[in-house]
Amino acid sequence: MKDIFTNHYLTDTNILLFMGYKPERVSSDVKYILEDTDNKVMFSVASIWEIMIKSQLNKPNFSINVEVFRRHLLKNGFLELSIGGEHAISVGNLPENLHKDPFDRIIVSQAKTESLTLITSDSLIIKSCSNYIDIIPNN
């Protein structure tokens, strides 16, 4: 595991979903970070928004009560990170090779703006943003 200079983390949407519905997909390193009560672990409002949109699409095997999911995160010590104007503006400075998914873009922007280490399984974010923000890959 790489050296970490901060104990402040932002979880990508994929990590939140793995934690809740496929915990076997969360690496032991990431589980350690998430369970350490000395760490400040956050989730973005963008993740809640993304999960709500996916839920409304009525895809098979994707049925989540987003209100209960959010409440569970908060109950378990996760902090909610709102989207602010600075986050939106800094989207303009993202690495050019990052894909165009608006949820991923705002989450990366929030990590950069707030100096948070992003925990993600997204290989494109890992590849394109490792020199831009601190990342803990879920391998």
Secondary structure as GFF3:
##gff-version 3
##sequence-region A 1 139
A	DSSP	beta_strand	8	11	.	.	.	ID=ss1
A	DSSP	alpha_helix	13	21	.	.	.	ID=ss2
A	DSSP	three_ten_helix	23	25	.	.	.	ID=ss3
A	DSSP	alpha_helix	28	35	.	.	.	ID=ss4
A	DSSP	beta_strand	40	44	.	.	.	ID=ss5
A	DSSP	alpha_helix	45	56	.	.	.	ID=ss6
A	DSSP	alpha_helix	66	75	.	.	.	ID=ss7
A	DSSP	beta_strand	79	81	.	.	.	ID=ss8
A	DSSP	alpha_helix	85	90	.	.	.	ID=ss9
A	DSSP	three_ten_helix	91	93	.	.	.	ID=ss10
A	DSSP	alpha_helix	102	114	.	.	.	ID=ss11
A	DSSP	beta_strand	117	120	.	.	.	ID=ss12
A	DSSP	alpha_helix	123	129	.	.	.	ID=ss13
A	DSSP	beta_strand	135	137	.	.	.	ID=ss14
###
